[in-house]
């Protein structure tokens, strides 16, 4: 169980902490309005994250029960996709500019940011292909645990980006720092892909 939690956190780390649309959005809002002003939007985003993740997880568990061979195929596809993400990080350009925040965001803006983010749905489904237990009768509690770990990890990442705000955005404008960050995330994801393929 502890090994699975560690593997889940390693899987989520580069996806949550790398500079993507969501965390750069909150970083830009934090830089412009201060981290306290972003708390309602963060609450909306992560409440929506928990609800959507639990819904997908419980539905995915039912589908996996009906077609276990599909689950195995998805595991291999998932490992290949994570390796693809790792390669994308390793080949990514060094430059990275933060998004400009033009308006203070509230609870519903945060929730909508998650609901209209297709990348989130792909990551959530991929996560469940890898970390649900083999026993179909024991899916509900693991789904809720995975959902909670996923949401809390994402919240910590967003808060880190928000608090750092313009300082992180300034760091990412330095080509050397951005390249090292991309390499770190790429190598971490490659290690996770190897674990997924060999487990």
GROMACS elastic network, one bead per residue, 0.5 to 0.9 nm:
[ bonds ]
;  ai    aj funct       b0    kb
    1     4     6  0.50907   500
    1     5     6  0.63279   500
    1     6     6  0.87129   500
    2     5     6  0.50689   500
    2     6     6  0.61829   500
    2     7     6  0.85530   500
    3     6     6  0.50949   500
    3     7     6  0.61009   500
    3     8     6  0.85196   500
    4     7     6  0.50007   500
    4     8     6  0.60184   500
    4     9     6  0.85821   500
    4   131     6  0.73018   500
    5     9     6  0.61797   500
    5    10     6  0.86021   500
    5   131     6  0.89059   500
    5   146     6  0.84973   500
    5   149     6  0.85157   500
    6     9     6  0.51239   500
    6    10     6  0.61821   500
    6    11     6  0.85298   500
    7    10     6  0.50422   500
    7    11     6  0.60407   500
    7    12     6  0.85726   500
    7   131     6  0.88396   500
    7   192     6  0.74350   500
    7   195     6  0.82977   500
    8    12     6  0.61237   500
    8    13     6  0.85194   500
    8   127     6  0.80392   500
    8   130     6  0.87628   500
    8   131     6  0.72684   500
    8   146     6  0.82395   500
    8   149     6  0.85148   500
    8   150     6  0.84166   500
    9    12     6  0.50129   500
    9    13     6  0.58254   500
    9   149     6  0.80964   500
    9   150     6  0.81713   500
    9   153     6  0.78007   500
   10    13     6  0.52326   500
   10    14     6  0.75037   500
   10   188     6  0.73336   500
   10   189     6  0.79775   500
   10   191     6  0.89061   500
   10   192     6  0.68936   500
   11    14     6  0.69851   500
   11    15     6  0.73653   500
   11    82     6  0.88205   500
   11   127     6  0.82148   500
   11   188     6  0.80197   500
   11   189     6  0.67655   500
   11   192     6  0.59077   500
   11   193     6  0.85363   500
   12    15     6  0.52258   500
   12    16     6  0.58359   500
   12    17     6  0.83014   500
   12   127     6  0.85574   500
   12   150     6  0.72924   500
   12   153     6  0.75901   500
   12   154     6  0.81878   500
   13    16     6  0.53543   500
   13    17     6  0.58942   500
   13    18     6  0.80190   500
   13   153     6  0.78603   500
   13   154     6  0.86625   500
   13   157     6  0.84981   500
   13   185     6  0.81900   500
   13   188     6  0.83608   500
   13   189     6  0.87735   500
   14    17     6  0.53425   500
   14    18     6  0.54145   500
   14   184     6  0.83121   500
   14   185     6  0.50592   500
   14   186     6  0.78423   500
   14   188     6  0.69559   500
   14   189     6  0.68064   500
   15    18     6  0.58146   500
   15    19     6  0.87185   500
   15    20     6  0.84069   500
   15   123     6  0.83444   500
   15   154     6  0.88674   500
   15   185     6  0.81422   500
   15   189     6  0.85557   500
   16    19     6  0.83245   500
   16    20     6  0.83033   500
   16    23     6  0.80924   500
   16   153     6  0.73086   500
   16   154     6  0.55267   500
   16   155     6  0.87527   500
   16   156     6  0.87954   500
   16   157     6  0.59156   500
   16   158     6  0.78576   500
   17    20     6  0.82200   500
   17    23     6  0.77152   500
   17   154     6  0.79054   500
   17   156     6  0.88892   500
   17   157     6  0.53355   500
   17   158     6  0.76686   500
   17   160     6  0.85238   500
   17   161     6  0.80294   500
   17   185     6  0.87055   500
   18    23     6  0.80763   500
   18   157     6  0.88076   500
   18   181     6  0.80500   500
   18   182     6  0.79247   500
   18   185     6  0.70626   500
   19    22     6  0.81875   500
   19    23     6  0.63787   500
   19    24     6  0.60655   500
   19    96     6  0.80456   500
   19    98     6  0.85494   500
   19   161     6  0.88153   500
   19   172     6  0.89997   500
   20    23     6  0.58171   500
   20    24     6  0.59838   500
   20    25     6  0.83254   500
   21    24     6  0.53675   500
   21    25     6  0.58908   500
   21    26     6  0.87177   500
   21    98     6  0.89495   500
   21    99     6  0.80011   500
   21   117     6  0.89397   500
   22    25     6  0.51046   500
   22    26     6  0.64290   500
   22    27     6  0.86350   500
   22   113     6  0.74073   500
   22   114     6  0.80685   500
   22   117     6  0.85687   500
   22   158     6  0.78194   500
   23    26     6  0.50796   500
   23    27     6  0.59651   500
   23    28     6  0.84911   500
   23   157     6  0.74994   500
   23   158     6  0.52886   500
   23   159     6  0.84848   500
   23   160     6  0.88649   500
   23   161     6  0.60518   500
   23   162     6  0.74360   500
   24    28     6  0.59812   500
   24    29     6  0.84510   500
   24    97     6  0.86870   500
   24    98     6  0.56340   500
   24    99     6  0.60270   500
   24   100     6  0.88930   500
   24   158     6  0.85409   500
   24   161     6  0.71227   500
   24   162     6  0.81600   500
   24   165     6  0.83865   500
   24   169     6  0.81626   500
   25    28     6  0.52482   500
   25    29     6  0.62776   500
   25    30     6  0.86081   500
   25    98     6  0.75174   500
   25    99     6  0.58491   500
   25   100     6  0.76026   500
   25   101     6  0.69836   500
   25   162     6  0.85823   500
   26    30     6  0.59370   500
   26    31     6  0.84453   500
   26    35     6  0.86479   500
   26    38     6  0.70836   500
   26    41     6  0.85551   500
   26    42     6  0.80151   500
   26    99     6  0.88834   500
   26   101     6  0.83924   500
   26   158     6  0.67062   500
   26   159     6  0.80723   500
   26   161     6  0.68100   500
   26   162     6  0.52746   500
   26   165     6  0.78236   500
   27    30     6  0.50082   500
   27    31     6  0.60838   500
   27    32     6  0.85997   500
   27    35     6  0.85537   500
   27    98     6  0.75280   500
   27    99     6  0.81348   500
   27   101     6  0.87944   500
   27   158     6  0.77188   500
   27   159     6  0.84082   500
   27   160     6  0.83957   500
   27   163     6  0.71784   500
   27   164     6  0.69360   500
   27   166     6  0.69149   500
   27   168     6  0.80240   500
   27   169     6  0.77489   500
   28    31     6  0.50623   500
   28    32     6  0.61832   500
   28    33     6  0.84985   500
   28    98     6  0.63367   500
   28    99     6  0.58118   500
   28   100     6  0.57128   500
   28   101     6  0.53263   500
   28   161     6  0.87276   500
   28   162     6  0.73401   500
   28   165     6  0.59645   500
   28   166     6  0.67953   500
   28   169     6  0.80721   500
   29    32     6  0.51372   500
   29    33     6  0.57525   500
   29    34     6  0.71357   500
   29    35     6  0.76848   500
   29    37     6  0.81190   500
   29    38     6  0.66810   500
   29    99     6  0.87275   500
   29   100     6  0.77114   500
   29   101     6  0.51986   500
   29   102     6  0.80916   500
   29   103     6  0.79343   500
   29   104     6  0.69020   500
   29   105     6  0.77568   500
   29   162     6  0.71936   500
   29   165     6  0.76063   500
   30    33     6  0.53893   500
   30    36     6  0.78697   500
   30    37     6  0.73488   500
   30    38     6  0.63696   500
   30   101     6  0.86968   500
   30   161     6  0.81030   500
   30   163     6  0.63021   500
   30   164     6  0.77935   500
   30   165     6  0.52834   500
   30   166     6  0.77836   500
   31    34     6  0.58237   500
   31    35     6  0.75570   500
   31   101     6  0.84613   500
   31   162     6  0.72319   500
   31   163     6  0.78505   500
   31   164     6  0.77350   500
   31   167     6  0.82538   500
   32    35     6  0.88815   500
   32   100     6  0.84804   500
   32   101     6  0.67537   500
   32   102     6  0.85076   500
   32   104     6  0.86487   500
   32   165     6  0.81568   500
   32   166     6  0.81444   500
   33    36     6  0.80316   500
   33    37     6  0.60116   500
   33    38     6  0.76188   500
   33   101     6  0.87592   500
   33   103     6  0.88964   500
   33   104     6  0.70239   500
   34    37     6  0.56886   500
   34    38     6  0.71601   500
   34   162     6  0.80899   500
   34   163     6  0.77191   500
   34   165     6  0.83687   500
   35    38     6  0.53586   500
   35    39     6  0.69226   500
   35   159     6  0.79476   500
   35   162     6  0.58041   500
   35   163     6  0.55447   500
   35   164     6  0.88056   500
   35   165     6  0.82010   500
   36    39     6  0.54714   500
   36    40     6  0.84692   500
   36   163     6  0.89408   500
   37    40     6  0.71860   500
   37    41     6  0.83408   500
   37   104     6  0.73256   500
   37   105     6  0.79496   500
   37   106     6  0.84278   500
   38    41     6  0.54358   500
   38    42     6  0.61162   500
   38    43     6  0.86505   500
   38   104     6  0.75441   500
   38   105     6  0.66258   500
   38   106     6  0.72964   500
   38   107     6  0.88986   500
   38   162     6  0.77375   500
   39    43     6  0.60285   500
   39    44     6  0.86085   500
   39   106     6  0.80689   500
   39   107     6  0.81653   500
   39   159     6  0.87751   500
   40    43     6  0.50488   500
   40    44     6  0.62513   500
   40    45     6  0.86419   500
   40   105     6  0.75852   500
   40   106     6  0.51719   500
   40   108     6  0.83528   500
   40   109     6  0.89788   500
   40   110     6  0.75615   500
   41    44     6  0.50559   500
   41    45     6  0.60753   500
   41    46     6  0.85856   500
   41   104     6  0.89218   500
   41   105     6  0.56839   500
   41   108     6  0.68414   500
   41   109     6  0.61601   500
   41   111     6  0.71435   500
   42    45     6  0.51068   500
   42    46     6  0.61313   500
   42    47     6  0.84477   500
   42   106     6  0.82759   500
   42   107     6  0.71380   500
   42   110     6  0.59374   500
   42   111     6  0.82226   500
   42   155     6  0.74688   500
   42   158     6  0.77055   500
   42   159     6  0.80545   500
   43    46     6  0.53785   500
   43    47     6  0.59741   500
   43    48     6  0.84414   500
   43   106     6  0.88581   500
   43   107     6  0.63130   500
   43   110     6  0.72319   500
   43   111     6  0.80086   500
   43   155     6  0.86997   500
   44    47     6  0.53127   500
   44    48     6  0.61279   500
   44    49     6  0.84739   500
   44   106     6  0.76773   500
   44   108     6  0.59083   500
   44   109     6  0.73391   500
   44   112     6  0.80901   500
   44   113     6  0.89131   500
   44   114     6  0.86854   500
   45    48     6  0.52961   500
   45    49     6  0.61084   500
   45    50     6  0.88740   500
   45   107     6  0.73587   500
   45   108     6  0.80029   500
   45   109     6  0.78825   500
   45   112     6  0.72596   500
   45   113     6  0.66669   500
   45   114     6  0.56841   500
   45   115     6  0.83870   500
   45   155     6  0.87700   500
   46    50     6  0.61453   500
   46    51     6  0.85499   500
   46   110     6  0.79561   500
   46   111     6  0.73284   500
   46   114     6  0.80089   500
   46   151     6  0.62488   500
   46   152     6  0.81261   500
   46   154     6  0.78071   500
   46   155     6  0.65830   500
   47    50     6  0.52507   500
   47    51     6  0.63394   500
   47    52     6  0.86118   500
   47   111     6  0.73227   500
   47   151     6  0.82417   500
   48    51     6  0.51935   500
   48    52     6  0.59446   500
   48    53     6  0.82897   500
   48   110     6  0.83892   500
   48   111     6  0.54091   500
   48   112     6  0.81884   500
   48   114     6  0.66648   500
   48   115     6  0.72149   500
   49    52     6  0.53243   500
   49    53     6  0.58619   500
   49    54     6  0.84258   500
   49   111     6  0.79650   500
   49   114     6  0.66104   500
   49   115     6  0.81605   500
   49   120     6  0.85834   500
   49   147     6  0.83734   500
   49   150     6  0.85786   500
   49   151     6  0.62378   500
   49   154     6  0.88744   500
   50    53     6  0.52244   500
   50    54     6  0.60448   500
   50    55     6  0.85050   500
   50   144     6  0.89276   500
   50   147     6  0.60250   500
   50   148     6  0.67067   500
   50   150     6  0.81007   500
   50   151     6  0.58289   500
   50   152     6  0.89901   500
   51    54     6  0.53281   500
   51    55     6  0.61500   500
   51    56     6  0.86485   500
   51   147     6  0.84719   500
   52    55     6  0.51369   500
   52    56     6  0.61266   500
   52    57     6  0.84722   500
   52   114     6  0.89590   500
   52   115     6  0.81273   500
   52   121     6  0.83868   500
   52   124     6  0.88166   500
   52   147     6  0.89855   500
   53    56     6  0.51882   500
   53    57     6  0.59418   500
   53    58     6  0.85564   500
   53   121     6  0.81106   500
   53   124     6  0.62783   500
   53   125     6  0.83975   500
   53   143     6  0.85385   500
   53   144     6  0.87829   500
   53   146     6  0.87297   500
   53   147     6  0.57157   500
   53   148     6  0.88233   500
   53   150     6  0.83877   500
   53   151     6  0.83461   500
   54    57     6  0.50122   500
   54    58     6  0.60737   500
   54    59     6  0.84803   500
   54   143     6  0.64904   500
   54   144     6  0.63004   500
   54   146     6  0.85333   500
   54   147     6  0.57470   500
   54   148     6  0.86190   500
   55    58     6  0.54059   500
   55    59     6  0.61965   500
   55    60     6  0.84434   500
   56    59     6  0.51788   500
   56    60     6  0.58403   500
   56    61     6  0.84497   500
   56   121     6  0.83177   500
   56   124     6  0.74746   500
   56   125     6  0.69783   500
   56   128     6  0.86113   500
   57    60     6  0.50009   500
   57    61     6  0.60291   500
   57    62     6  0.87010   500
   57   124     6  0.78889   500
   57   125     6  0.73789   500
   57   128     6  0.63543   500
   57   132     6  0.87064   500
   57   139     6  0.87668   500
   57   140     6  0.84879   500
   57   143     6  0.56738   500
   57   144     6  0.81791   500
   57   146     6  0.86893   500
   57   147     6  0.78014   500
   58    61     6  0.50922   500
   58    62     6  0.64900   500
   58    63     6  0.88778   500
   58   139     6  0.76707   500
   58   140     6  0.67297   500
   58   143     6  0.66069   500
   58   144     6  0.86912   500
   59    62     6  0.52191   500
   59    63     6  0.64159   500
   59    64     6  0.86884   500
   60    63     6  0.50634   500
   60    64     6  0.60451   500
   60    65     6  0.85821   500
   60   125     6  0.75996   500
   60   128     6  0.73840   500
   60   129     6  0.83073   500
   61    64     6  0.50723   500
   61    65     6  0.62252   500
   61    66     6  0.88475   500
   61   128     6  0.82043   500
   61   132     6  0.77300   500
   61   136     6  0.72696   500
   61   139     6  0.63829   500
   61   140     6  0.80738   500
   61   143     6  0.82162   500
   62    65     6  0.51813   500
   62    66     6  0.65905   500
   62    67     6  0.89596   500
   62   136     6  0.81535   500
   62   139     6  0.88067   500
   63    66     6  0.52476   500
   63    67     6  0.63538   500
   63    68     6  0.83603   500
   63    70     6  0.87114   500
   63    71     6  0.85842   500
   64    67     6  0.51518   500
   64    68     6  0.53212   500
   64    69     6  0.82074   500
   64    70     6  0.69194   500
   64    71     6  0.56727   500
   64   129     6  0.87450   500
   64   136     6  0.78297   500
   65    68     6  0.59785   500
   65    71     6  0.87293   500
   65   135     6  0.87799   500
   65   136     6  0.57094   500
   65   137     6  0.87379   500
   66    70     6  0.89371   500
   67    70     6  0.53980   500
   67    71     6  0.68900   500
   68    71     6  0.50968   500
   68    72     6  0.65504   500
   68    73     6  0.88365   500
   68   134     6  0.89550   500
   69    72     6  0.51323   500
   69    73     6  0.62916   500
   69    74     6  0.86123   500
   70    73     6  0.50784   500
   70    74     6  0.60843   500
   70    75     6  0.85886   500
   71    74     6  0.50423   500
   71    75     6  0.61905   500
   71    76     6  0.89054   500
   71   129     6  0.63224   500
   71   130     6  0.87706   500
   72    75     6  0.50694   500
   72    76     6  0.66675   500
   72    77     6  0.87807   500
   72   129     6  0.80930   500
   73    76     6  0.53461   500
   73    77     6  0.62610   500
   73    78     6  0.85118   500
   74    78     6  0.57700   500
   74    79     6  0.84657   500
   74   126     6  0.79354   500
   74   129     6  0.61366   500
   74   130     6  0.83309   500
   75    79     6  0.62829   500
   75    80     6  0.87240   500
   75   126     6  0.80404   500
   75   129     6  0.55049   500
   75   130     6  0.58007   500
   75   196     6  0.74106   500
   75   197     6  0.78043   500
   76    79     6  0.51288   500
   76    80     6  0.63031   500
   76    81     6  0.86117   500
   76   196     6  0.77559   500
   76   197     6  0.64533   500
   77    80     6  0.50772   500
   77    81     6  0.60963   500
   77    82     6  0.86580   500
   77   126     6  0.88413   500
   78    82     6  0.61547   500
   78    83     6  0.85505   500
   78   126     6  0.58682   500
   78   127     6  0.83003   500
   78   129     6  0.71851   500
   78   130     6  0.74477   500
   78   193     6  0.80677   500
   78   196     6  0.79322   500
   78   197     6  0.87991   500
   79    82     6  0.52166   500
   79    83     6  0.62483   500
   79    84     6  0.86348   500
   79   126     6  0.89792   500
   79   130     6  0.85313   500
   79   192     6  0.80207   500
   79   194     6  0.72927   500
   79   195     6  0.83296   500
   79   196     6  0.54800   500
   79   197     6  0.57566   500
   80    83     6  0.50988   500
   80    84     6  0.61946   500
   80    85     6  0.87356   500
   80   193     6  0.69616   500
   80   197     6  0.82489   500
   81    85     6  0.62548   500
   81    86     6  0.86221   500
   81   126     6  0.87652   500
   81   193     6  0.81267   500
   82    86     6  0.61815   500
   82    87     6  0.86787   500
   82   126     6  0.89721   500
   82   189     6  0.63223   500
   82   190     6  0.70733   500
   82   192     6  0.75037   500
   82   193     6  0.54658   500
   82   196     6  0.89374   500
   83    87     6  0.62895   500
   83    88     6  0.86066   500
   83   186     6  0.86155   500
   83   189     6  0.66623   500
   83   190     6  0.53732   500
   83   191     6  0.85464   500
   83   192     6  0.81593   500
   83   193     6  0.53575   500
   83   194     6  0.80025   500
   84    87     6  0.51278   500
   84    88     6  0.62138   500
   84    89     6  0.87841   500
   84   190     6  0.85180   500
   85    89     6  0.63068   500
   85    90     6  0.86838   500
   85   186     6  0.73015   500
   85   189     6  0.71434   500
   85   190     6  0.82195   500
   86    89     6  0.52063   500
   86    90     6  0.63076   500
   86    91     6  0.87214   500
   86   183     6  0.87129   500
   86   185     6  0.71455   500
   86   187     6  0.65149   500
   86   188     6  0.75959   500
   86   189     6  0.50206   500
   86   190     6  0.52854   500
   86   191     6  0.88669   500
   86   193     6  0.83523   500
   87    90     6  0.50069   500
   87    91     6  0.61135   500
   87    92     6  0.83882   500
   87   186     6  0.63264   500
   87   187     6  0.85972   500
   87   189     6  0.86877   500
   87   190     6  0.77915   500
   88    91     6  0.51827   500
   88    92     6  0.58184   500
   88   182     6  0.88883   500
   88   186     6  0.73563   500
   89    92     6  0.50485   500
   89    93     6  0.86043   500
   89   181     6  0.88843   500
   89   182     6  0.51571   500
   89   183     6  0.65039   500
   89   184     6  0.85452   500
   89   185     6  0.65312   500
   89   187     6  0.84427   500
   89   189     6  0.87799   500
   90    93     6  0.87203   500
   90   179     6  0.82777   500
   90   182     6  0.59487   500
   90   183     6  0.52323   500
   90   184     6  0.84229   500
   90   185     6  0.79708   500
   90   186     6  0.51864   500
   90   187     6  0.76635   500
   91    94     6  0.89541   500
   91   182     6  0.81918   500
   91   183     6  0.85197   500
   91   186     6  0.87388   500
   92    95     6  0.86109   500
   92   179     6  0.78386   500
   92   182     6  0.68260   500
   92   183     6  0.88266   500
   93    96     6  0.79069   500
   93   175     6  0.85458   500
   93   178     6  0.82887   500
   93   179     6  0.72869   500
   93   182     6  0.85646   500
   94   172     6  0.80476   500
   94   173     6  0.82280   500
   94   174     6  0.79512   500
   94   176     6  0.70283   500
   94   177     6  0.79390   500
   94   178     6  0.50457   500
   94   180     6  0.84636   500
   94   181     6  0.88911   500
   94   182     6  0.77057   500
   95   172     6  0.66350   500
   95   173     6  0.57874   500
   95   174     6  0.71510   500
   95   175     6  0.56211   500
   95   176     6  0.89394   500
   95   178     6  0.63748   500
   95   179     6  0.79128   500
   96   169     6  0.78023   500
   96   172     6  0.54373   500
   96   173     6  0.57961   500
   96   174     6  0.84950   500
   96   175     6  0.83434   500
   96   178     6  0.70640   500
   97   169     6  0.64559   500
   97   170     6  0.81977   500
   97   172     6  0.67986   500
   97   173     6  0.63009   500
   98   166     6  0.81350   500
   98   168     6  0.86586   500
   98   169     6  0.53979   500
   98   170     6  0.83995   500
   98   172     6  0.82128   500
   98   173     6  0.87815   500
   99   169     6  0.88621   500
  101   104     6  0.75626   500
  101   105     6  0.89910   500
  105   108     6  0.80790   500
  105   109     6  0.57530   500
  105   110     6  0.69218   500
  106   109     6  0.53617   500
  106   110     6  0.63528   500
  106   111     6  0.88545   500
  107   110     6  0.52691   500
  107   111     6  0.63768   500
  107   112     6  0.87916   500
  108   112     6  0.60619   500
  108   113     6  0.84696   500
  109   112     6  0.51620   500
  109   113     6  0.61286   500
  109   114     6  0.89143   500
  110   113     6  0.51243   500
  110   114     6  0.67659   500
  110   115     6  0.89116   500
  111   114     6  0.54419   500
  111   115     6  0.63170   500
  111   116     6  0.87757   500
  112   116     6  0.59280   500
  112   117     6  0.83569   500
  113   116     6  0.55334   500
  113   117     6  0.62693   500
  114   117     6  0.52071   500
  114   118     6  0.83697   500
  114   120     6  0.71364   500
  115   118     6  0.78256   500
  115   120     6  0.83832   500
  115   121     6  0.87661   500
  116   120     6  0.87435   500
  117   120     6  0.56124   500
  117   121     6  0.72975   500
  118   121     6  0.53176   500
  118   122     6  0.66022   500
  118   123     6  0.88853   500
  119   122     6  0.51898   500
  119   123     6  0.62615   500
  119   124     6  0.86322   500
  120   123     6  0.51877   500
  120   124     6  0.60889   500
  120   125     6  0.86240   500
  121   124     6  0.51091   500
  121   125     6  0.61401   500
  121   126     6  0.84463   500
  122   125     6  0.52965   500
  122   126     6  0.60147   500
  122   127     6  0.84941   500
  123   126     6  0.50284   500
  123   127     6  0.59712   500
  123   128     6  0.87017   500
  124   127     6  0.50991   500
  124   128     6  0.64532   500
  124   129     6  0.88818   500
  124   147     6  0.88271   500
  124   150     6  0.86411   500
  125   128     6  0.52850   500
  125   129     6  0.64477   500
  126   129     6  0.51885   500
  126   130     6  0.66970   500
  126   131     6  0.89500   500
  127   130     6  0.54263   500
  127   131     6  0.61945   500
  127   132     6  0.83507   500
  127   146     6  0.86292   500
  128   131     6  0.52737   500
  128   132     6  0.55613   500
  128   143     6  0.79747   500
  128   146     6  0.82004   500
  129   132     6  0.65206   500
  130   133     6  0.86500   500
  130   196     6  0.70938   500
  131   142     6  0.85190   500
  131   143     6  0.89173   500
  131   146     6  0.78787   500
  132   135     6  0.85259   500
  132   136     6  0.88734   500
  132   138     6  0.89612   500
  132   139     6  0.67596   500
  132   142     6  0.66935   500
  132   143     6  0.71044   500
  132   146     6  0.84159   500
  133   136     6  0.73734   500
  133   138     6  0.71555   500
  133   139     6  0.67278   500
  133   142     6  0.74725   500
  134   137     6  0.89074   500
  134   138     6  0.82656   500
  134   139     6  0.85325   500
  135   138     6  0.55670   500
  135   139     6  0.71644   500
  136   139     6  0.57631   500
  137   140     6  0.80959   500
  138   141     6  0.68258   500
  138   142     6  0.72435   500
  139   142     6  0.54647   500
  139   143     6  0.60100   500
  139   144     6  0.87341   500
  140   143     6  0.51946   500
  140   144     6  0.64023   500
  140   145     6  0.87747   500
  141   144     6  0.51985   500
  141   145     6  0.62232   500
  141   146     6  0.86202   500
  142   146     6  0.58986   500
  142   147     6  0.82691   500
  143   146     6  0.51655   500
  143   147     6  0.59278   500
  143   148     6  0.85124   500
  144   147     6  0.50052   500
  144   148     6  0.61015   500
  144   149     6  0.86153   500
  145   148     6  0.51454   500
  145   149     6  0.61388   500
  145   150     6  0.84489   500
  146   149     6  0.51682   500
  146   150     6  0.59333   500
  146   151     6  0.84638   500
  147   150     6  0.51493   500
  147   151     6  0.60833   500
  147   152     6  0.85960   500
  148   151     6  0.51214   500
  148   152     6  0.60314   500
  148   153     6  0.83799   500
  149   152     6  0.52714   500
  149   153     6  0.59248   500
  149   154     6  0.83879   500
  150   153     6  0.53020   500
  150   154     6  0.61069   500
  150   155     6  0.85964   500
  151   154     6  0.51060   500
  151   155     6  0.60706   500
  151   156     6  0.86602   500
  152   156     6  0.61713   500
  152   157     6  0.86149   500
  153   156     6  0.51890   500
  153   157     6  0.63072   500
  153   158     6  0.87454   500
  154   157     6  0.50763   500
  154   158     6  0.61890   500
  154   159     6  0.85847   500
  155   158     6  0.51376   500
  155   159     6  0.60737   500
  155   160     6  0.85009   500
  156   159     6  0.51556   500
  156   160     6  0.61067   500
  156   161     6  0.86858   500
  157   160     6  0.51160   500
  157   161     6  0.63044   500
  157   162     6  0.85732   500
  158   161     6  0.51092   500
  158   162     6  0.59840   500
  158   163     6  0.85488   500
  159   163     6  0.59632   500
  159   164     6  0.83407   500
  160   163     6  0.53414   500
  160   164     6  0.60648   500
  160   165     6  0.83401   500
  161   164     6  0.51843   500
  161   165     6  0.57964   500
  161   168     6  0.73040   500
  162   166     6  0.86829   500
  163   166     6  0.87750   500
  164   167     6  0.56530   500
  164   168     6  0.57104   500
  164   169     6  0.83697   500
  165   168     6  0.58088   500
  165   169     6  0.65670   500
  165   170     6  0.88814   500
  166   170     6  0.60168   500
  166   171     6  0.85740   500
  167   170     6  0.51004   500
  167   171     6  0.62912   500
  167   172     6  0.88029   500
  168   172     6  0.62438   500
  168   173     6  0.87821   500
  169   172     6  0.52184   500
  169   173     6  0.66047   500
  170   173     6  0.53014   500
  170   174     6  0.71836   500
  171   174     6  0.54802   500
  171   175     6  0.85619   500
  171   177     6  0.65900   500
  171   178     6  0.73641   500
  172   175     6  0.69443   500
  172   176     6  0.86016   500
  172   177     6  0.63386   500
  172   178     6  0.50055   500
  172   179     6  0.87604   500
  172   181     6  0.86876   500
  173   176     6  0.88795   500
  173   177     6  0.80731   500
  173   178     6  0.71368   500
  174   177     6  0.55974   500
  174   178     6  0.62728   500
  174   179     6  0.86988   500
  175   178     6  0.52049   500
  175   179     6  0.60617   500
  175   180     6  0.86665   500
  176   179     6  0.51821   500
  176   180     6  0.62788   500
  176   181     6  0.86649   500
  177   180     6  0.52021   500
  177   181     6  0.61799   500
  177   182     6  0.86796   500
  178   181     6  0.50793   500
  178   182     6  0.62070   500
  178   183     6  0.86557   500
  179   182     6  0.51279   500
  179   183     6  0.62072   500
  179   184     6  0.86860   500
  180   183     6  0.50439   500
  180   184     6  0.61736   500
  180   185     6  0.87269   500
  181   184     6  0.51673   500
  181   185     6  0.63637   500
  181   186     6  0.85635   500
  182   185     6  0.52729   500
  182   186     6  0.59939   500
  182   187     6  0.86091   500
  183   187     6  0.60399   500
  183   188     6  0.84326   500
  184   187     6  0.53992   500
  184   188     6  0.61659   500
  184   189     6  0.86630   500
  185   188     6  0.51329   500
  185   189     6  0.61538   500
  185   190     6  0.85993   500
  186   189     6  0.52225   500
  186   190     6  0.61643   500
  186   191     6  0.87360   500
  187   190     6  0.50031   500
  187   191     6  0.62627   500
  187   192     6  0.86793   500
  188   191     6  0.52526   500
  188   192     6  0.63924   500
  188   193     6  0.88001   500
  189   193     6  0.61475   500
  189   194     6  0.86642   500
  190   193     6  0.50402   500
  190   194     6  0.63147   500
  190   195     6  0.87178   500
  191   194     6  0.51564   500
  191   195     6  0.63260   500
  191   196     6  0.86963   500
  192   195     6  0.50352   500
  192   196     6  0.61416   500
  192   197     6  0.86792   500
  193   196     6  0.50234   500
  193   197     6  0.62283   500
  193   198     6  0.87137   500
  194   197     6  0.51883   500
  194   198     6  0.62265   500
  194   199     6  0.85403   500
  195   198     6  0.52805   500
  195   199     6  0.58506   500
  196   199     6  0.55881   500
